[in-house]
Every structure is written in structure tokens, then in C-alpha cells.
Amino acid sequence: MEDLYEYHDNILRSVSNRYFRFLMDKVDWSQRLIAIKGARGVGKTTLILQYLKFVLKNVDASLYITADHYWFYTNNLVQTADLFYKNGGRYLFIDEVHKYPNWSTEIKNIYDGYPELKIVFTSSSILDIYKGEADLSRRLITYELPGLSFREYLEMNHSFKKLPPITLEAIQYHSREYINTVLEEIRHPLPLFKSYLKTGYFPFSTNEKEESTLKKLNQIVNTIIETDLAIMQGFDVKTAFKIKKLLGVIAESVPFKPNITALSRKLDVSRDTVYHWLVLLEKARLVNLLMAKGKGVSTLQKPDKLFLENTNWNYSFRSQANIGSIRETFLLSQLLNAASVDGKANFQIKLPETGDFYIEEYDLTVEVGGKSKTSKQVKNENNFLVAADDIEMGRGNKVPLWLFGFLY
């Protein structure tokens, strides 16, 4: 196993403790089996390496491995865990587990056979962990790591002091005190907000030029579709090309109201296949699907509106992205991420008849727009907010759009 230990040591040397994502404090690291899911590029690997190096600090009893390491050409996970355990190993970190065949069966066997061994693994957001060949549901704690919030972006890139996230209730009823605290640190957040919308969602953009970040974003999209989906769904090159074509059609006109029949003709596939691909793009964190208020959720049910998952995708696909689309994409992304940071959604976002978004558990309608946006469209709703761009401070039911970037 010397090759694995050497790989582990080399990787750890480059890990910095300059910034820790919010999930570091949310994960219950005492659990025996932990999964951290998320899209490519959001920092899953960095998170577990930082924990290993700076929090756990038990280097001799720890091992970081990646599931596509050449070691596994001739060895399996169970054999590796056995050797590691017999040499005093107690903490096993497995990166990109979705790249390993039969991963769930072998991890179950390790969990059951080595009760003193703790396992942390990362996986693509596409992977349905609980539908693996082995049932891990009674053993596994799962967490989701989204891209950076605007709050984290400021902390990571602009020496902004750590503030606790704001709640949706606080945004509704008493946001001014929180905003004043932000403005004491950063007098004018709007220029930084524009930068965040363009290239700030992914941690790797730190110290990168805008052009380099946008290029990497396109590479990530290709890798997700051509590699991750290919591995987990068994797609061939022809299918991957059609999925990229579907994503391209969506990106051209987001927010996109899909015509499934027209899409199926354009891609020369069945309607059910289009539905399936849309769900996969959502799981890959490339798009967000929005259902109308009062509508249930079903894999084969047409979404009423499609958005790209975050605003960085908008700019990577189109250099002159539509500002209205950017604003809506940002708000939906932050709401969905805030709802899922504990591994389970605590509120549902729907498409209302009036306004842009409806948050069911709060009976709250949100209208998005620029600084001159009024409440005209939603004034008859019982409970509403206007999320306005290009303002620093709100008043009454009108709040700054950027403030939703402090939800997590």
C-alpha cells in the first residue's frame, strides 16, 4: 500500500486552511459512514482533506484514496480496507466513489466487517446513493455541498468577517439590521455581487482570471456529461452529444418553458427519454426544474419552467447573458441550496400564477426585478416580497436581491 500512502501524503501537502466551507461544522464527523455529495467543482475533495489534515489530525490512522486510482486496477476496496485496518487504520476517506464499480456492496461489507473503521466518501450529485446494489439506508448519513453562497464568496475572496446566515423569516421581517452589519464590512456590495454572479459560485475561481474560470466551467460541463453520466448511466458518445444539445437548447432561452414534444423531435428520442434527461441534468446540478404551484413532483411530469442551476453557467454558455434571467436564476439557486444544506429540503419552491417564485411552507410569493421593480404584480398576494437588484438597502416588502446570497 506504499503507493496509496505516498499519494495521500502528496495530496495533503497542498491543502490549505485559509477557508473552511460551512459544511465543515454541519457534518457529524462522529458517524461511522458519511457521504458528501455535490456537483463537480464545489469543493468536496478540499472539504474532506481539510478535515483530515486540520481537524482530525490523526495522520497515522487515516488514509485518503480516490476511487479511480490505479491501485484499484488489481485490488478492491475490501482488500484495501482490510490491509489498512490491520496496519492501524481507523479513518478511511474515499473520493469520487461513483467511479468504482459495485461501490455500495463493498462499502457495506467494510462497514459490517470492520466496526472500528470510520468511512467518509464523496460522490457526484448524480449518484442515487440509496439505490445502490446494497442497502446503506440504515447505516449512512448523507450531506450535500452546493456552490458558494454570496456570503461565502465574500468571506473567501474579500476578507469579509464571518456572519451567521440570515433566515428567510429575517429577510421578510427585520433585514435592515443584518444589512447594516454587512455594509459596515463592505460599503458597496453591488460590484462584488456582479462579480459573484459571473464567476464566483465555484471555489476554484479564487485568484483565477475571469476568462480562465469561464473556460474551466465549460470543461466541467463536458466532464459531467461525457464522463460522470457515461459512467453512471452507461451513455455512449452519441447519447452524450444529444444531452449536450438539450442543455444548449435550454441555455439559449432560459428561463425555458419546455415543449417536450418539440424537444423529442429535435433530439430524435422519445418524450420519456427527454423527461429522464432533464431529471439527470437536474441531479448533475446543471439545471433547476420548477413545477407550478399546486402540482406534484413526478419524474415523468413536465416541468413548467427550466433554469440553469447557477448564474456562472449562464455566463459560461452566453457571454451576454440576459440580466432578468440572471436575477431569477440566482434567487432560485440560493433558495434551493439553502433548503437542502442539511441533506433534506425544508421548504418547496413552486411557480406561482403571479410573481416569480412561491415558497409553500411560508406561503410567500417573491417577485424579482431591478431597482425600479414595484409590487404591482404581487400586491394582491397575502404574503409577498420584491427582490430588487441594484439596491443596497430595502424598505418594507422590498429587499435587496443580493441579501438572498446570505441564506447559507
N, C-alpha and C positions, 0 to 999 in steps of 0.2 A: 504493500500500500504506500510505499515511499513516494510514488508519483502523485498520489492524491494529497498527501501531507505537504509536499512541495508546492503543489498548485494552491492549496489552502493558504500557505504562508505567503506566497507571492501576491495573491489577491488581497489579503488583509493589509499588507504594507501600504497600499494605495488608498485605503479607506479613511476618510476624514470625519471628524466630529464637529465640523463647523455648523451644521444644521441638522436637526432631527425632525422628521415629519411627525404630525400629530398622532399617527397610529402607534408610534413607539410607546406612548403612555396608555393607549387604549387596549393593547393586546394583553391578555392574561398569560404571561410567559410561563406560569407555573403549570399550565396544562401539558399533558403528555403528547398530544397530537394537534398541531396547529397548521392551518392552511392560510396563506396570504395570496389572494387573487388580485388581478388588476391588468389593465391594458399594458402593452409594451411601452416602455419609456417612462413610466410613472415613478419608478424608484423602489421596486420590490426587493431587488438584489441588494441595493445600498442599505435598505432598512434592516434586513437580517444580518448583514455584515457589520453594521454599526452596533447592533445589539450584541453580537458575538464578541466584538473587539472591545467595546467601551462599557457595556452594561454587565454582560455575563463574566467576561474576563478570565474564564476558566479555559485557557487555550489548550492545555494538555488533554482535557476531556472533551474537546469539541472538534468537529470536522465539518467544513463546508465543501460540498461537492455539487457539480452541475450534472443534470441527468443525461446530457449528450457528451460527456467526457469520454475519451477513447478507452478509458479503463473498462467501461461497460460493453465494449465490443466482445470481451471474453469473460466478464464477471457480471453477476447480477446484484441487485440491491440487497437481497437477503444475505448473500455471502459477504458482501461488503460490510453490512451492519454487524454480522457475526464477528468478523475479524476486528472491527473497530471496538466492539464491546469487550472482547477478550483482552484487548490492549488498554483497557481502562476508559474507553469512550462512553460518554453519557449524554452528549448533546449532538444530534445529527441534523444538519441543515442541508436540504436538497433543493436546488434551484431548478426551475423550469421542468417540473415533474411531468408535464404533459408530453415531453419528448421521449419519455420512457414507456415502452410497451408494457401492458399489464401492471402498471404502477400501483393501482389500488389494491390488487391481490397481494403484492409483495409488501406494501406498507402495512396492510392488515396483519400479515404474518410476522413482520418485525414488531409491531405494536403488541401482539399477543404473546410473542416468544421472548421478548426482552423487556420485562416490566419496569426496569430501572432506566431505560433509554427514553429520552425525550426527542421528538421529531418535529421539526418545523420545515414545511415545504412551500414553495411558491408555484403558482401556475398561471397560465393565461386566463383572462376573464372569460374566454370562450368555453373552457372546460367545465362540464357539469360534474362537479366532484361527487355528488351523491348518486350519480347514475353510472359509476364505475362498475367493474365486474364484481368487486367486493363491497359489501355494505359497511361504510365507515360512519354512518349517521350517528351511532351511539358513542363513537369514540372521538369524533373530530369537532374542533372549534374553527369556524371559518371567518376571516376578515377580508374586507375589500379595501384596496388602496386606490383612490381616484387620483386624478391630476391635481396640481397645486391649486388651492383657492387663491383669490387675490390677497387675502391676509397672509398666507404662507409665502406667496411671491414677494411681498414687501419685506417680510422678515428675512427671507433667504437672500434677497438681492439688494436691499436698500437699508439694512441695519435697523429696521423697524422693530421696536421693542415688542416682546410677546404680549399679545392681548388675548383674553379668552374669546372664543367665538361668540357672536351675537345670536340670540334665538329669533325665530320668526315672530314670536309674540313681542319681543323688544323692538323689532323693526316696525311692527304695527303701532305700538302704543307709546314708546318712550325711546326713540332712536337718537334724539338730539344730544344727550349726554355722552353716548357712545361715540357719535360722530365728532364731538368736540375733543374727545380723547385722541382720536385718530388725527385730527387736524393739528393738535399740539405737536405731534411727531412729524407729520408730513403736511406742510401747509397747503399744498396744492396736489391732491391725489389724481386729478384727471389726466395729466400727461402720462403718469405711470400706469394708470388704468388702460390707456390706449396701447401702451407697450405690452402690457399683460395680455390683452385681447389678441394681439398679433402673434406673440411668440412666448408668452410666459406660463403656459399651462403645464409644460413638462420641465422637470428639474434640470435636465441636461442643457437647457438653454442658457443657464448661468455662464457668464463670460464668453458666450458664443455670439458671433455676429448674426444679425437677422437673416442674412442670406444663407448662412450655414445651417441655422436652425430650420428654416423652411425646407431646405434640401433634405435634412435628416427626417423631417416629418413625412416627406414623400417616400423615403426609403422604408420608414416604419410601416406605412400603409401597404407597400408591396410585400414586406416580410409577413405581415399579419395574414394577408390573403394567400400569398404563394407558398408560405411555409406553415404557419400555425393552423390555418384552416385545412390545408392539404394534409397535414399530419393527423388532425383530429377528426376530419370528415372524409378523408380519403379522396379529395378532389384531384382531378388531373389538370393539366395546363389549360385545356380548353375551358373547363368549368371556372377556373380561377380568372381567366380572361373575361368571361361573361359577368362574374361577380364584380370585377373592377369596372366593367362597363355600366352595370347597375349603379354602383357608387358614383360614377361620373355623371350619370343622368340626374341623380339626386342632388349632387353638389352644384350642378348648373343652375338649379332653381329653388334652393331651399329658402324658406320653409316650403316643403314639397307636399302637395296633395296628390297621393298616388292614384293612378288609374292602373289597377293590377292587370286588367285585360290587355291594355296597350303595352305595358311592360313585358308581359309574357310573349306577345307577338314580336316585340323588338328584340328580345333575347332568345326567342325560339325555344321556350321552355313552358311547362305548364304553370297555371296560376298557383297551384300548391307549392311548386318549386320557388316561385317568386316570394311567396309568404315565408317559406323556410329560409331563404337567403336574407330576407330583411331581418328576421329574428337573429340570424348569425351575425349580421353586421352590427346589430344592437349589442349582442353579447361581446363582440370584439371591441366595443366602445368606439365604433366609427360613426354610428348614428344613434339618435334617440327617437323612439316611436311614441306618438301621442294619440291616445284614444279620446273620443268625445265624451263629455260629461254624461253619466248615466249608462255608459257602455261597459260591458265586462271585458276581461282580458282573455284572449284565446290566440293560440299560435296561428290558426288559420282564419283569423279575423282581420279585415283590412284596417290598418292604422289610418286615422283621419288626417294626420299631418306628420311629416318627417323633418327632422333637423339633423345637422351634423352634431356629433357628440360634444365638441368644444369649439371655440372660436378660432383656435390655431389651425384646425382643419380647414375652416372657411378660407383663411388667407393662404394656406398651402395649395389649395385647389384653384383659387382665383385671386390674383394679385389685387384686383379692385373689387373687394367683397362688398356686398350691399349692407349698409350700416343698420338698416332695420332688421335684417336677418341676423347680423352680429349681436344686436341687443337681445333679441329673443333667444338665440342660441345660448348666450351667456347665462341668462336668467334660468332657463330650463336646466342647463348643465349644473349650475350651483344648487338648485333646489333638489335635483335628483341625487347629487353627490351627498348633500347634507342629510338626505333621508336614508342613505344606505351606509353611512360610515361605521355603524355598529354591526354591520353584517345583515341587517334586516331593515326594510323600509318602515318608517314610522308615519309616513303620510303619502298619499297618492296625488299625482298631478294629472289633470284632465284638460281637454279642450272645451271651453265654455261657448255658449251661443253668443255672448257679448264679452269683450275682453280677450286677453291672450291666453291666460292660464287660470285654472281653477284648482285650488288645493282643498281636497274634500274634507279632511279632518278639521280644518279651520274654517270651513265654509267661506273661503276667501278667494275673491276674484282679483287678478292682477293684470293691469294694462301697462304695456311697455311702450316707451317712446322717447323723444328728445326733450329738451328743457321746456319747450312750449306746450308739451302734451298736457291736456286737461282731463278731467274726469267725465267728460260729456258722454262717452260710450258706456261707462260703467256706473254712472251716478244712481241708477235705479236698483243696483245690487245692494243687498243688505250689508255686505262687508266687502270693502274693496281697498286696493292700493294702486297708486300710479307710480311705477318705477321709471323715473326720468333720468336720462343720460345728460351729461354736460352740466350738472349742478353739484355743488359741494354740500349744501345743506338743504334739507327738505322742510316742509311745513304741513301739518295736518296729515291728510291721506297721501300726500306727495312726498316720496322719499328718493334719495339718490340711487340710481341703478347700481353703482359700484359697491354700495353697502351690502348687497346680497353676496358679494365675494368674501364676506366675513362670517358666513354661516358655519364654516368648518375650518 
